[in-house]
Amino acid sequence: MLKKSFLVFFFSLATALAENKEANALSHNTLETTAAQEVSLYEILAYAEQHSPALLVAQTTRARAEAAYVAASALLPSNPELSVAAGPLLGQSGTGIGVHASLMQQVHIAGERGLHMATANQSLRLADAEIQQARWEIFCNIRETFYMALLAYERLKLAQHVFNFHSEILRVVERHIAVGETPPLSLWVGQAETAQARQEFVASQQAFWAARLQLAQLSGWPAQNPPAPKGLLGGPVALPSQESLVEMAHQHLPVLQVASAKLQQAQARLALAKRNVWPQPSVGLQYQYEGTRSDTPRAGMMGATMLMGALSFSIPSFQTNQGERALSQAEATLSQAELHASHKLLYGRIAQLRSEVLAAEERTRAYGADILPRFEETLLLLRRAFELGEIDILSLSAGAKRLLDIRQDALNAQHDYFLALINLERNVGVGISHMETPQP
């Protein structure tokens, strides 16, 4: 019996050392994970302003509108056209040579150049609005990922705390088994709980690493050493009123700015299409020379030179730019309808999103700010009760699981709250949370 107890004690001691080594290794990995450069939300947004791949691609789209403006700024619509013709003259009075030359230049007489430049300016304005829309979308994605990374780090710390708790309980079980105070079944339960806690810890560690990688990809940060979020999630923020949010959206929402720019561009194209119905004449000079050689030897070469001004233009009769005018009118009508619909639906959409934020806020407040301290304190009380033999390991396991579920629910409530808040900000066009954000 003594030999058996000694073997059990020896086995328990070896298991405890192995578990302690494993816990230290997991803790070391956690420290390595969080040893990256810590950045605040403002810092990561400022970095993304200069390095975000998606934002850099969006900014290059302005080159197309700039090219259209360069094309529209040409002083004349086309290059001068020179034509020359020469050939022999054959007649009763003799033979000779004829030369004809003309220089023509097409001109605008109805202000088409100004309308072309106005249309190009509207294209530049639309390109800038689309860049701001892309910028705001990228910023919202970074803000969402930043919040999710902070939550992932909270889940990681919780998983590490639970793993350490079950590792300590397992060592207590092994000590009790060694002295014969606990049935061997408790060892299996303790080992199973510890293994499950370890799996949760590894999954949480991977989730935090994935959130950091996504933050690096969105901001353009080197993926070899992705940043770690710095800051506190904090509690819910005071939301502006419904009317204030709608007013903010009218002023800042990039989608509305893009819709307005599209309408103005379509109207400029329609005005240009209507103006292009006007004739575009070509003006120039014509030179003509006809020289003949008489059959009389003494007469020599006889010639005539003619210099004339020239004007040519098309008569708008059958082709009056009908297709382009109809298409431009349709685009203007569609842009007007889209802008009107966006403004009309804005109030209801913001009202819905605001209600979702308020509902998630109520869930967050229901747990209060002291869930985590009570969680740790209650786990400590459970451990002491188990060490004193007041509860068995099954009761301890059930109690710890219930506490963990409550803490996970609290984190899920925070998760839903920040997602709803970011979604509201995405549709308002300006940050309203407590974390500082550079605005577009």
C-alpha positions in Angstrom: 0.0 0.0 0.0 2.8 2.4 0.9 4.6 1.5 -2.4 1.4 2.2 -4.3 1.0 5.6 -2.6 4.6 6.4 -3.3 4.1 5.6 -7.0 1.0 7.7 -7.2 2.8 10.6 -5.5 5.7 10.2 -7.9 3.4 10.2 -10.8 1.5 13.2 -9.6 4.8 15.1 -9.0 6.0 14.3 -12.5 2.6 15.3 -14.0 2.6 18.6 -12.0 6.1 19.5 -13.3 5.0 18.7 -16.9 1.9 20.8 -16.5 3.9 23.7 -14.9 6.4 23.5 -17.8 3.5 23.6 -20.3 1.9 26.5 -18.6 5.1 28.4 -18.6 5.5 27.7 -22.3 2.0 28.9 -23.1 2.6 32.0 -21.0 5.9 32.6 -22.8 4.1 32.3 -26.2 1.5 34.8 -25.0 4.3 37.2 -24.1 5.9 36.7 -27.5 2.5 37.4 -29.2 2.0 40.6 -27.3 5.6 41.7 -27.6 5.0 43.4 -31.0 4.9 47.2 -31.3 1.8 48.5 -29.7 -0.1 51.2 -31.6 -3.2 53.3 -30.8 -6.1 53.6 -33.1 -5.0 57.1 -34.1 -1.5 55.9 -34.9 -2.6 53.0 -37.1 -5.0 55.2 -39.0 -2.3 57.8 -39.6 0.0 55.0 -40.8 -2.8 53.6 -43.1 -3.2 57.1 -44.6 0.3 56.7 -46.2 0.7 53.0 -46.6 -2.7 51.3 -47.0 -2.6 49.3 -50.3 -6.3 49.7 -51.0 -6.1 53.4 -50.4 -3.1 53.9 -52.6 -4.9 52.1 -55.4 -8.0 54.2 -54.9 -5.9 57.4 -55.1 -4.4 56.5 -58.5 -7.9 56.5 -60.1 -7.7 60.3 -60.1 -5.2 60.1 -62.9 -8.0 59.2 -65.4 -9.9 62.3 -64.6 -6.8 64.4 -64.8 -6.1 62.9 -68.3 -9.6 63.9 -69.4 -9.0 67.4 -68.1 -5.8 67.7 -70.1 -7.6 66.5 -73.2 -10.4 69.1 -72.7 -8.0 72.0 -72.1 -6.7 72.0 -75.7 -7.2 75.4 -77.3 -8.6 74.0 -80.6 -10.6 70.8 -81.1 -8.3 69.4 -83.8 -5.1 70.1 -85.7 -4.9 72.2 -88.9 -5.5 70.2 -92.0 -3.4 71.0 -95.1 -4.3 69.6 -98.5 -2.3 70.0 -101.7 -3.2 69.0 -105.3 -1.2 69.4 -108.5 -1.6 68.1 -112.1 -1.3 68.9 -115.7 -3.7 71.2 -117.6 -4.7 70.2 -121.1 -6.6 72.6 -123.3 -7.0 74.0 -126.8 -4.9 77.0 -125.9 -2.0 74.7 -124.8 -0.7 72.7 -121.9 0.2 73.7 -118.4 0.1 72.9 -114.8 -2.4 73.5 -112.0 -1.7 73.7 -108.2 -4.3 73.8 -105.5 -3.6 74.1 -101.7 -5.9 74.7 -98.8 -5.3 75.1 -95.0 -8.3 74.5 -92.8 -8.8 74.7 -89.1 -11.9 73.5 -87.2 -13.1 75.9 -84.5 -15.8 76.0 -81.8 -18.3 78.8 -82.0 -20.7 77.7 -79.2 -18.4 77.5 -76.2 -17.8 73.7 -76.4 -14.3 74.0 -75.0 -15.6 75.6 -71.8 -18.2 72.8 -71.4 -15.6 70.1 -72.1 -13.5 71.6 -69.3 -16.5 71.9 -67.0 -17.3 68.2 -67.6 -13.7 67.3 -66.9 -13.8 69.3 -63.6 -16.9 67.4 -62.6 -15.0 64.2 -63.3 -12.2 65.3 -61.0 -14.7 66.2 -58.3 -16.3 62.7 -58.7 -12.9 61.0 -58.5 -12.1 62.9 -55.3 -15.4 62.0 -53.8 -14.9 58.3 -54.7 -11.4 58.4 -53.1 -12.9 59.9 -49.9 -15.5 57.1 -50.0 -12.8 54.5 -50.3 -10.8 56.2 -47.6 -13.7 56.2 -45.2 -14.5 52.5 -45.9 -10.9 51.6 -45.2 -10.9 53.6 -42.0 -14.1 51.9 -40.9 -12.6 48.5 -41.6 -9.5 49.3 -39.7 -11.5 50.7 -36.7 -13.6 47.5 -36.7 -10.5 45.3 -36.9 -8.9 47.3 -34.1 -11.8 46.8 -31.8 -12.0 43.1 -32.6 -8.3 42.8 -31.9 -8.8 44.4 -28.5 -11.6 41.9 -27.8 -9.5 39.0 -29.1 -6.8 40.1 -26.6 -9.3 40.1 -23.8 -10.4 36.6 -24.8 -6.8 35.5 -24.9 -6.2 36.8 -21.3 -9.4 35.1 -20.2 -8.4 31.8 -21.8 -4.9 32.0 -20.2 -6.5 32.7 -16.8 -8.8 29.8 -17.1 -6.0 27.5 -18.2 -3.9 28.5 -15.3 -6.9 27.9 -13.0 -7.5 24.4 -14.2 -3.8 23.6 -14.1 -3.7 24.6 -10.4 -6.8 22.6 -9.7 -5.2 19.6 -11.4 -2.2 19.8 -9.1 -4.5 20.0 -6.1 -6.3 16.9 -7.3 -3.0 15.1 -7.7 -2.0 16.0 -4.2 -5.3 14.8 -2.8 -5.0 11.5 -4.7 -1.5 11.1 -3.4 -2.8 11.2 0.2 -5.9 9.2 -0.6 -8.4 12.1 0.0 -9.8 12.2 -3.6 -11.1 9.3 -5.8 -9.0 8.6 -9.0 -12.0 9.7 -11.1 -11.2 13.3 -10.1 -7.8 13.0 -11.9 -9.5 12.2 -15.2 -11.9 15.1 -14.8 -9.1 17.5 -13.9 -7.0 16.4 -16.8 -9.9 16.7 -19.2 -10.8 20.2 -18.0 -7.1 21.3 -18.3 -6.8 19.9 -21.8 -10.0 21.7 -22.9 -8.8 24.9 -21.3 -5.5 24.5 -23.2 -7.3 24.1 -26.5 -9.3 27.3 -25.8 -6.1 29.1 -25.0 -4.5 28.0 -28.3 -7.6 29.0 -30.3 -7.7 32.4 -28.6 -4.0 32.9 -29.3 -4.6 32.2 -33.0 -7.6 34.5 -33.1 -5.6 37.3 -31.7 -2.8 36.7 -34.1 -5.2 36.6 -37.1 -6.7 39.9 -35.9 -3.3 41.5 -35.8 -2.5 40.2 -39.3 -5.7 41.6 -40.7 -4.9 44.9 -39.1 -1.5 44.9 -40.7 -3.0 44.0 -44.1 -5.5 46.8 -44.0 -3.1 49.5 -42.9 -0.1 48.4 -44.9 1.9 47.5 -41.8 4.7 44.9 -42.4 3.1 41.5 -41.9 6.3 40.0 -40.6 5.6 41.8 -37.3 2.0 42.8 -37.2 1.0 45.6 -34.7 -0.7 45.0 -31.4 -3.6 47.2 -30.5 -3.0 49.6 -27.6 -5.9 51.1 -25.6 -8.9 50.1 -23.6 -12.3 49.3 -25.0 -14.1 51.3 -22.4 -17.8 51.5 -21.9 -20.6 52.7 -24.2 -20.4 56.3 -25.5 -23.2 58.8 -25.5 -24.9 58.8 -28.9 -26.0 62.0 -30.5 -29.7 62.5 -31.2 -31.4 61.1 -34.3 -31.6 64.5 -35.9 -28.0 65.3 -35.2 -26.8 62.0 -36.7 -28.8 62.7 -39.9 -27.4 66.2 -40.1 -23.9 64.8 -39.7 -24.6 62.3 -42.4 -25.7 65.0 -44.8 -22.5 66.9 -44.2 -19.9 64.0 -44.1 -21.3 60.8 -45.6 -19.1 60.0 -48.6 -21.8 58.0 -50.3 -23.9 61.2 -50.6 -21.0 63.2 -51.8 -20.4 60.6 -54.5 -24.0 60.6 -55.5 -24.1 64.4 -55.7 -20.9 64.5 -57.8 -22.3 61.9 -60.2 -25.4 64.0 -60.7 -23.4 67.1 -61.4 -21.2 65.2 -63.8 -24.2 63.8 -65.6 -25.7 67.3 -65.9 -22.5 68.7 -67.3 -22.4 65.9 -69.9 -26.0 66.6 -70.8 -25.2 70.3 -71.4 -22.2 69.3 -73.5 -24.3 66.8 -75.6 -26.9 69.5 -76.3 -24.2 72.0 -77.3 -22.6 69.6 -79.6 -25.6 69.9 -81.9 -24.3 73.2 -83.0 -22.2 73.3 -86.2 -18.4 73.1 -85.8 -17.1 75.0 -88.8 -13.7 74.9 -90.3 -12.1 78.1 -91.5 -9.0 78.6 -93.6 -7.3 79.7 -96.8 -7.2 78.3 -100.3 -4.5 78.9 -102.9 -5.0 78.1 -106.5 -2.6 78.5 -109.5 -3.2 77.6 -113.1 -0.5 78.1 -115.7 -0.7 77.2 -119.4 1.9 77.3 -122.2 0.7 78.8 -125.5 1.4 77.1 -128.8 2.9 80.4 -130.0 6.6 80.3 -129.3 6.9 83.9 -128.2 3.9 83.8 -125.8 5.7 81.6 -123.2 3.9 80.6 -119.9 0.6 82.2 -119.0 -0.8 81.7 -115.5 -3.4 82.9 -112.9 -3.2 82.8 -109.2 -6.1 82.8 -106.8 -6.2 83.2 -103.0 -9.5 82.7 -101.2 -10.8 82.4 -97.7 -12.8 79.2 -97.0 -15.5 78.2 -94.6 -17.1 74.8 -94.3 -19.6 73.3 -91.8 -22.1 70.6 -91.5 -25.8 71.3 -91.6 -27.5 69.7 -88.5 -30.5 68.0 -90.1 -30.7 64.2 -89.8 -27.9 63.8 -87.2 -28.4 66.1 -84.2 -26.5 64.1 -81.6 -29.7 62.3 -80.7 -28.0 59.2 -79.2 -25.6 61.1 -76.9 -28.2 63.5 -75.8 -30.7 60.7 -74.9 -28.0 58.7 -73.1 -26.8 61.8 -71.1 -30.4 62.6 -70.2 -31.0 59.1 -68.9 -27.8 59.2 -66.8 -28.8 62.6 -65.4 -32.3 61.2 -64.5 -30.9 58.1 -62.9 -28.3 60.1 -60.9 -31.1 62.4 -59.7 -33.2 59.4 -58.6 -30.3 57.8 -56.8 -29.4 60.9 -54.9 -33.1 61.5 -54.0 -33.5 57.9 -52.8 -30.3 58.1 -50.7 -31.5 61.2 -48.9 -35.0 59.7 -48.5 -33.8 56.4 -47.0 -31.1 58.0 -44.8 -33.3 58.9 -41.9 -34.8 55.4 -41.6 -31.4 53.6 -42.0 -29.8 55.8 -39.3 -32.8 55.3 -37.0 -32.5 51.5 -37.3 -28.7 51.5 -36.8 -29.0 53.8 -33.8 -31.6 51.5 -32.2 -29.2 48.6 -32.7 -26.4 50.4 -30.9 -28.8 51.3 -28.0 -29.9 47.7 -27.7 -26.4 46.5 -27.7 -25.5 49.2 -25.2 -28.2 47.9 -22.8 -26.8 44.4 -23.1 -23.3 45.7 -22.3 -24.5 47.8 -19.3 -26.4 44.8 -17.9 -23.1 43.0 -17.2 -21.5 46.1 -15.7 -17.9 46.9 -15.4 -17.1 44.6 -12.5 -17.7 41.2 -14.2 -14.1 40.4 -14.7 -13.0 41.2 -11.1 -15.9 39.2 -9.8 -15.0 36.4 -12.2 -11.4 36.1 -10.8 -12.6 36.5 -7.2 -15.3 33.8 -7.6 -12.8 31.4 -9.2 -10.5 31.9 -6.3 -13.3 31.2 -3.9 -14.2 28.0 -5.8 -10.6 26.9 -5.6 -10.4 27.4 -1.9 -13.7 25.6 -1.4 -12.3 22.7 -3.4 -9.1 22.6 -1.5 -11.0 22.5 1.8 -13.2 19.7 0.6 -16.4 21.8 0.7 -17.2 20.9 -2.9 -16.1 18.1 -5.2 -14.4 18.5 -8.6 -17.7 18.1 -10.5 -19.3 21.0 -8.7 -16.2 23.0 -9.2 -16.2 22.3 -12.9 -19.9 23.2 -13.2 -19.4 26.4 -11.3 -16.3 27.4 -13.3 -18.0 26.7 -16.6 -21.0 28.9 -15.5 -18.7 31.7 -14.6 -16.8 31.4 -17.9 -20.1 31.4 -19.9 -21.1 34.6 -18.1 -17.8 36.3 -18.9 -17.9 35.1 -22.5 -21.4 36.5 -22.8 -20.1 39.9 -21.5 -17.4 39.9 -24.2 -20.0 38.9 -26.8 -22.1 41.8 -25.8 -19.1 44.1 -26.2 -18.4 42.5 -29.5 -22.0 43.2 -30.8 -21.9 46.7 -29.4 -18.8 47.8 -31.2 -19.9 46.2 -34.4 -23.2 48.1 -34.2 -21.3 51.3 -33.4 -18.9 50.9 -36.3 -21.9 50.2 -38.6 -23.6 53.4 -37.5 -20.4 55.4 -38.0 -20.0 53.8 -41.5 -23.4 55.2 -42.4 -22.9 58.6 -40.8 -19.5 59.4 -42.3 -17.8 60.5 -39.1 -16.4 58.8 -36.0 -18.5 59.2 -32.9 -16.8 56.8 -30.5 -14.4 57.8 -27.7 -11.3 56.8 -29.7 -9.8 59.6 -31.6 -10.0 59.3 -35.4 -8.6 61.6 -38.1 -11.5 62.6 -40.3 -11.6 62.6 -44.1 
